[in-house]
Amino acid sequence: MTDKTHVAFLGPVASYSHQATRLAFPDEAVNELIPVKTIREVFDTVQAGTTEYGVVPFENSTHGPVSMTLDALADRQDDLPDIVVCGEVYLGVHHYLLGFGHLGNVKRAFSHPQAFGQTTKWFKRHLPGVETVEVSSTSRAAEMASEDKTGESAAVAGLMAGERYGLEVLGSKIEDREDNTTRFFVIRRKGDDGEGQERKKGDGGEGGPKGKNLVSFSVGSHDEPGALADVLGCFKQRGLNLTSINSVPGLREGMRPFEYLFFVEFEGKEDEEGVSGVLGDLREKTRGWRYLGGWEKGRR
């Protein structure tokens, strides 16, 4: 009997991260899915080798990037040097208000900040002024709401979490957009290419005709006109399509306030000439950069 592959995700069980992890690693016979308390802990377990893989939310189509994931990828303390992205999973997300009794009894709602950001219109219309309490995950929110039998507490979470904690549905599909989708990254340690390498294709599909890559970098001088544009121009010159750009405060040694670390996602296979060429360009034109992995496109 072979040892199972261990995969960390943001718990508790029944979170959206849990659902995405089941899509990426569906075979329970060979995979053990391990819930942890924070996104940072997912990264830490993979870096330490406690788990071979981790699944983390990266961005939502309604509310944008997940800051805690970007902060971990920034690796400002240089304690996550081996983390790379090796796959992606898209999960359609429908939110429900879960609790006990009637909607009119609700005085507070628990959920993850991303979930609140994806349901602002519904709350403005149906629960204006209600106290919103941010917690680590939607499944943790459901767990907390289930502990209040008065009906004054509710949670924004998925049906899977509601069923697990015995909650009633007080509001159905309350997301601002019905096409609400979250993209998750599969992460591993670089060099750990053994079993499971096929999961770089994302949710089990064949992926797109081109791969995707992620790099981070800081520019030489934020005071120099065109410094960032010069770096981004390298991708165009190499014929590489950019698919996303994000930034976080640098906060690294030697960086001043309001200097930023940029994350750029672009299409191309790692072994293509254009990709290897642009990595050389980054080496020459940036103050510091890191290749954060390549993978095949997941299916939306």
N, C-alpha and C positions, 0 to 999 in steps of 0.2 A: 504494500500500500504506500503510495507516494504522499509526502507531506503536502499540506494545503498551502495555497498562496494566501497571505494575510493582507487585507486591504482595510485601511483606516478611513473613516468618514465622520462628518459632523453629526453627532447624535443629539438626543437619544434615538433609539429605533423608531422608525416611522417618519423620520424627517424627509424633506425633499432630497437632501443629500443621500439618504439611505436608498430612496427610489432610484436616483441616478446611478448609484453604485451597483445596484442590482441589474441595471441595464448594461453597465460596462463589464460586470463580472457575474453573469447569470447562472453559472454552473455551481450550485451549492456543494456538489460532491468534491470539488477541487479548490473552492475558494471559501475562506472564512472572513466574513465582514465584521469589522470591529468598530463600534461607536466610540468616539472620544468627545470631550466637552467643548473644544474650541477649534477653529480653523487652524490656528497656530499649532495646536497639538497634532493635527494631521501631518503638518510639515515636519514636526520634531520626531514623530515616530518613524517616518520614512528616512529622514537623515540619520537617525540612530540605527537603522536596520531592524528595528522592532517589527515593522511591517514592510513588505516589498513594494506596496503601492499605496497611494492615497487618492481620494476623490474630493475636490474642493470646488465650490461655486466661484465662477470667475466674473460673469456678467449676466445681467437680466435685460431683456429687450425693452422693458418699461422703465426700470429704475437705474439702469447703467451698471458700471463696474462695482465689484465687491471690494471695498477698501481694505478689509482685513486680509484678503488674498493678495492684493497688490503689495501691502506692507510686508508680507512674508516673502514674496518674490523679490522685493527690494533688498532683503538680506543686509540691512544696515550694520549689523553687528558681526557680519562674516561668520555666522554660526550655522548657515544652511548652504555650504559651498557646493554640495553635490546634487542639489535638487534640479530636476529637469521635467518639463512637460512631455508626456509621451502619448497623449490621446485626449479626445474631447467627447462629450455627450451632451445632447440637447434634450431638455425635459420640458414639455408643456406643463405649465403650472396653473392650477385652478385653486383659488383660496376659498375657504369657508369660515364663517364665524361660528365657533363651537362653544357650547356651554350647557347650562341647565335652565329650564323654565322658559321665560319669554324675553324677547329682545328688549322690552321696556325696563327690565330689571337690571340690565347691564350697566355697571358704573365704571368698570375698568376692563381694558383688553390687553392681553399679553401677546407679543410676537417678536420675531426678528425684525430689525430695522428695514431690511429689504422688503419684507412682506407688508409692512405699514406703508412704505413708499409706493407699493404697487396697488394699494387699495384706498387711496386718498379720496377719490370721488365718492365711493360708497359711504365712507365714514362721515364725510361732510353732509351727505344727504340723509343718512339714517341714524347716526350717532354723533351729532355735532357736540363738541365739548367733552366727550368721554375721555377719561384718563387713559393714555396709551403708555404701556410699560414695555420697554425693549429688553429682550432676553436673548440667550445665546442661539436659539434655534426655534423653529416652529413647533417641533415635537416637544421641546421643553416647555413651550408656552401651553400646549395642550395638557401636559402633565400638571402644570401649576393651576390651570383652570379647573381641572378635575378635582383638585383638593378643596375647592370652595363650593360647598353644597348649597350655599344661599342663592346662587344664580347671579350674584353681583359681578363675578369674574367670567370673562370669556377669552377665547384664543382665536387668532387668525392662523389657520393651519390647513393641512390637507385632510381629506376623508380618512386616509390610512391612519393618521394620528388620532382623529376623532374616534374611530372604531377601537383603536388600541386602549384608549383611556375612557371609553364609555360615555362620550359626550354627545349631546344632541345638536343637530344642525339648526342654527338660528338665522343664518344667511347663506345662500348658495351662490357660488361663483361670483364672488364680490370683487374680483380683480378689475382694474380700470379698463383693461383691454382683453378681449377674449383670446387673442393670439399671444398672450403673455408666455414667455419662454425664458428659461434659464440655461446658460451654457456652463458646463462643468469641465474642469481639467482633471485628467488623470496624471498623477505625478509619480516619479520613482527616483532612485539614485542613479546618476550617470554611470554608465559602465555595467549596470545590472540588466543585461540584455537577455537573460536566460528565458525560462518558461514565461509565457504570457506576452511575448513580444508582439504577437498578432493583435493584441488589444490596442496597439497604436492606431488601429483603424477606428477607434471610437466606440460606437454603440453596437459593434458586431457587423456593421455593413462593410461594403467594399471601399468606402472612402471616395473622395473626389479624384479627378484625373491628376490633380496636383496636391502636393503636401502643403503643410503650413508650418511656420517657424515663429519663434518668439525671441526677441533680443531686448536687453535693457542697456541704456547708456546715459551718460551725462555729457553735455557739450563743454567745450573748452572755456568759453566766456559768455555769460548771459548778457554782457554789455556790448558785445560785438554784433552789429547788425548782420542778420542773415546766418548766424552760427547754426541754428537749428535747421533752417532751410537748406543749408549746404549739406548737412548730413542726410536729410530726407531726400534730397536730390539724387543721392547715390543710388537709391532704390529704383528711381525712374530710369536713370542712365543704364542700369543693369536689366531693365525690362521686368522688374518685380512689382507685383500689385500689392499695395498696402491694404490690409483689411481692418486694422484697428490701431489707434494710438491713444495711450493713456499716460498720465504723469502723476507722480507723488512727490512731496517735499524730499529733497535729497537727504538731509540730516546726517550725512556721512562726514567723517573727519576731513577737514579742508574745504568743505562746502559751506557757503554763506547762507543766511536766511533767504528764502525765496529763490534758491537755486533748486532745480528739479531733476529727478531721475525719470527718464522717458522709457515707456514700453511700446515697442512696435511689433505688430504681428504682420507677417507677409507670406504670400504664396510662393511655392517652389520646393523642390526636393533638395535635401541637404547636400547631395552629391552633384547637383547641377552647377555649371560654371558660373552662372549669375549669382547663385547663393554664396558660393565660396568667394567670389569676387567682392560682394558687398560686405562680407565679414572682414575681408582685408581692408576695405574702405573704412569700416568702423574703427579698426585698429589704428588707422592713421589720423582720422578726423575727430575722434572723441577723446574726452579726458579719461574715460573708463567705460568698459562695456562688458557684457556677459551674454553668451549664447545660452538661452534657457530651454532649448529643446525643439525638436521637430516631430511632426506626426501627420497622419493622413486625416483628411477632413471627416468629421462625423456627419451623419445625416440629420437634417433639421426636421 
